Amino acid sequence: MSTARSPQQAGTPRSATAAPGVTGLPESSGPFAHTATEPVAVRPVGREFRRIAGVSSLWMSAAGLHPHGALVAVSGADGGSGRSTLTAALGEVLAAASPHPLVAIDASLRRWGGLAERVVTSVEATVRDAADQIGDLNPDADLDHLAQRTAGDLRVIIGEPGTGGRRPPTADELAPVVARARSQYALTLLDLPEADAVWSIEALRSAVAPVLVARSTPDSLRHTLRLLHLLRADGYGQVAAAAIVVVMGTVPRPSRDVTAVQRQLRQVAADVHRVPYDPALAKPVSVEVRALRRQTVAALVAVAASVIERCPTNLAPPIWAPADVGPS
């Protein structure tokens, strides 16, 4: 198993500018300005989230999301760490909490796996179609017609399935799609390649919430620890400082070595969360929150709270606090 490479070794210039469409969020001007808008009603809390710590606070915060612009980038030091699984599961929780529409995009630039395995597909469109059509869309048009819709109302633009002859879009071709998503959705989640790719590094740098996913193994956690050190050494200290590390459980009980490395991670990462092993997440099937164990949902709520607290919010408060239980 290879260790994480330095972004400099991977060809990322230290002073590189962000890729088009993945630029940092403006602080006070432009279409992503942090201005107050009309108050928004908090969504009802579904039964699968009932009596889970932090849910009411998360729902209130999600209702205050600015309607456009927040970028959440999901990457990691290793392949096969569960990035697509986490993107889909986290997106479901965030979509359940937010009254504004959210979108997840398969930005892995590959022909297999990815978000296509984590959602029920009902639309034939993929990121290739989105990249091909983006220049012809009305400037104010959203991407809903190109996206799958999950049970939790998350919009998902899947990658190429690999069975056809089409190639995935390049990073430059996908960047306008990301830019359009940011202008139309309160939150855009990117399922990225490993963090030694230039595209991933720039997306992580541009995100309000950079998320690094690791398997619950000593090697994967050490690679993530090494990645955080390399990011700081190569001029991406702001990414390392803001990083949310999510450890995906691979067995019911973590070993002592895993626990020890997790302690080291907590000393250098802003937030470290462990999503426990869950058979429903271990299979390459669509993610449904109702099928997950309660402790898994609680862990995902904690990750979502870390993401939301980094996102721009409106000054106007929500209309009312969430009900304990929504429609079944």
N, C-alpha and C positions, 0 to 999 in steps of 0.2 A: 504494500500500500504506500503510495507516494505521499510525502508531506506537502503542506500548502506552500506554493511558490510565492516569492515576493512579487507584488504588482510590477515592480521595476523589471524583474526577470521575465515577466509575462509580456512585457512590451508596453506598459502603460507609462507615458511620460509623467514625471512628477508634477509638471505645471500644466498638464493637459486640461483643456476646457471640457465641460460636460457635453455629452452628445446632444444633438438637436432633439428637443422634445423632452429631455431628461434634465433640463436646467433646474437650478435651485429655485425654491419658492420665493417670489418677491415678498418683501416685508410689508409694504404699505401702498403699493400702486399696481395698476394693471388688472387683468381679469381675475387674479387670485388675491386681490386686496383683502386684508383682514378687517372688513367693515361690518357693522351691525346690519342685520336684515330682520325681516318679520319673525317673531317668535315661532317656534315649531313645536307641535305636540309630541311628547315622548311616546314611542311605540309601546304597545302592551307587551308584557313579558310572557313568553310562551311557557308552557308547562315543563318543558325539558330544562328550563333554567330556574325553576322555582326553588327558592331558599338556598341558592348558591351564593356564597359570599362575594360581595362586590358587584352583583348584577344591577342593583338599582343605581349605583353610582355610574357604572358603565353606560347604562341606558340614558341617563341624564346627560353625560358627557357626549355621547354619540348624537344626541338631539341638537347639541350646540355646534356640531361640525360645520365649518364653512362649506357652502354648497359645492365648491370647486377647488381642485388643485392639489390635495394631499397625495403624496406618493409614498408607498410602502414597498420596499425592495427586499425580496427574499432570496438569499444566496447561502453560501457556506463554503467550507474548505474542501469538502469531499463530495464525490458523486454518490448517489444512492443513500443520501442522508435523510430523505423524507421531505425535501423542499416542496414538491408539488402537493404532497399530502397535507403539509402544514398550511400551504397557501389556500387550498380548498377549504380545510376545516376552519382556519382563522377567518377566511372570507365569509363563511356561513354564519359564524358568531357575530361578526361585525355587521353583516347585512341584516341579521335579526334585530340588532340593537339600533341601527340607524334609520331614521325616517327619510333620509336622502338615498338615492340609488348609488350603489357601489359596483365596481367592475374589477375582475381579475383577468390578467392577460398572460398567456403562455409566451414568455419572452426567452425561452431556453434555446431557441434557434436550432432545434434538433427535430428529427423525424420520428421519434418514438417516445413512449411514456408521456410524462407531463400531465397537464390538467385534463386532457381527453380521457384519461383513465379514472379521473376522480369526480366526474359529473355525468349525469344522464344526458346524452346528446339527442337533441330534437331538431337542430339546425345544422345544415351541411357546411356552413361557412367556417373558416379557420382564420388564423392570423395571416395566412397568405392572401385570402380574399380581402381582409381588412387593409393590408398593405397595398393591394392592387386598386382598391376602390377609394381610398382615403382622399385622393386628389380630386375626385369627382363629386364628393359629398357637399351638400350645402354647408357653409361655414358654421351654422348653428345646429347642425344635425348631430344626434348622438350615435352611439354604436350598437343600440339595442337589436337592430335587425341582423347583426353579425354575431350576436352572443347567444349562448345557451342561457336558460333561466333555471336556477336550481329551486328546490323546494323552499329554501330560505330566502328566495328572491335575489340571490347574487347573480349578477351578469358575469358570464365567463366566455372569453374568446380563446378557444382551444388551439393547440398547435396542429401541424400537419400529422396525420395518423401514420404515415410511413408506408401504407399499402398502395398509395397512388404514386404517380410519377412526378408530382410537384415538389419543388424544393422549398424549405422554409424561407421566410424573408431574412435578409441580413439585418444587422443592427441599424444601419442607416435607413433601410426600408421600413423598419418597424418604428423608428423614432417618431414619425408624424402621427402614427396611430396612438402612441403613448401621449403625445401632446394633445391630441383631440380628446382622449379619455380624461386627461386632467382638466380640460376646459368644460367638460360636461358632467363629471361625476364627483361626488364629494371625496371619494377616496379611490385610488387606483393601486391595486396590488400587482406586482410583477413577479412571476416565477422565473428566476434567472438561472444561468449556468453557474458553475463554480466561480468563486470570487477571484481566481487568478486570471479571468478573462477581462479584457479592457471594458467591454460593454457592461459587465457586472460591477466593476469598480466604479465606473462613472454613474451608474444608476444608484448604487449604494451611497455615493457621495451626494447625489442630488435628492435623496429621499429624506423625508422628515423622520421616518422610522426605518433604519437599516436593520434587517433581521438576518441573523446567521443561524443556520440549522445544523445540528450535529447529531450523529447517532449516539446512543448511550453505550459507547465502548471507550476504553482508555485511549486507543489510537485516534479515533475521531475527535474526541475532546481535546487531546493534545494538539492535534492539527488546528483546531479552532483557536486554542490558546496561542499557538505559533502565528496564526493569521492575524490576530489582534496586535501582536507585537510588531509584525511586519507592516501592518497598516500605519502604525505610529511612526515606524522608522522611515517609511517611504513617503511621508507627507500627507497621510490621510488620517491624521489623529482625530479629526472631528467625527469620522465614521466610527472609529474604535470607541470614542467616548460616548457616542449615542447608541451603540449597538445593543440590540436585544438578542441574547443568545437563547435559543430554544433547543433543548435536548430531547430527542424523540426516543422514548423507551423501546428497547428491543427485546427485553425479557421482563417478566413480572417483578423481579427483585434486582436492582443494580448491585454490582459487585463493590467491594471495598475500594478497589482501584478507581472505579468510575466515580464513587462518592468523593474520593480524595482529589481527583482532577477537577470535579465540579466546584470544590471549595476554592481551588486556585483560580478558576474562571470568575468566581464571584468577586475576587479581589481586583480584577482588571476590566470587567464588563459592567455596563450600567445596570443591566437587568439580566438575570439568568432564570429561566423557567424550565421545568421538566414536565413534559407531557408523558404520562405513564403508558406502559404497554397496553394496547387495546386491540383485540382481535379484529375489530371493525376497521381499524386503520392499517392493520398489517396486510390486508388483502388489496390488490389493485382494482378496487371497485369504487363506485361513487360514494362520496362522503355524505352521510345524513346525521345530523346532530342527535336525532332521536334514537339512533342505533348505538350511540356511544355510551360508555359507562359514565356514571355520575362524576367520578373523580377526573375522568378525561375532560368532560365538559367544564368542570371547575378550573382545570389547568388552562384550557383554551380561553376561558373568560379572563383569567389573570394575564395571559399574553395580550389579549385584545385591549385590556385596560392600559397596559404599557404602551401599546401602539397609539391609542386614542389620546393619551396624555401628551404625546409629542406632536399631535396634529393641530393645525390652526382652527380656532373656534370663533364663533360670532360673539359679539358683546351682548346681544339680546338673549335673555334666558328662555328656556323652554316654557311652555304654557303650564304644564303640570307634571308632577312626578309620575313614574310608571306604576301601573297596577301590578300587583303581585303575579297575577296569572292572566294570560291572554287566551285567545281562542284555542281550543284543542285541535 
